[in-house]
Amino acid sequence: MHFSNLAEFFSNILDTAGSILRHVTERRTENSDGGHAAPDTTA
């Protein structure tokens, strides 16, 4: 495997993990905040 492929692979993993984490933390703050979290930008 070439280094560029490896770098792209890790970059994709980090992007995916980042969006999952963002989604999870948004859910958490919504629940713990009684639903008064920041507006959902995905709406």
C-alpha positions in Angstrom: 0.0 0.0 0.0 1.4 3.4 -1.0 1.7 6.1 1.6 -0.8 8.4 -0.2 -3.4 5.7 -0.1 -2.8 5.2 3.6 -3.0 8.9 4.3 -6.3 9.1 2.4 -7.6 6.1 4.2 -6.8 7.6 7.6 -8.2 10.9 6.5 -11.5 9.3 5.5 -11.6 7.4 8.9 -11.0 10.6 10.8 -13.7 12.4 8.8 -16.2 9.7 9.5 -15.3 9.4 13.2 -15.6 13.2 13.4 -19.1 13.4 12.0 -20.2 10.5 14.2 -18.7 12.1 17.3 -20.4 15.5 16.4 -23.7 13.7 15.9 -23.4 11.8 19.2 -22.4 14.9 21.2 -25.2 16.9 19.7 -27.7 14.2 20.8 -26.1 14.1 24.3 -26.4 17.9 24.8 -30.0 17.8 23.5 -31.0 15.1 26.0 -29.2 16.5 29.1 -30.3 20.0 28.2 -34.0 19.1 28.2 -34.2 19.7 24.4 -33.0 23.3 24.6 -29.7 22.7 22.8 -28.5 24.8 19.8 -30.7 24.5 16.7 -30.3 21.4 14.7 -28.4 22.3 11.5 -29.4 19.1 9.8 -33.1 20.0 9.7 
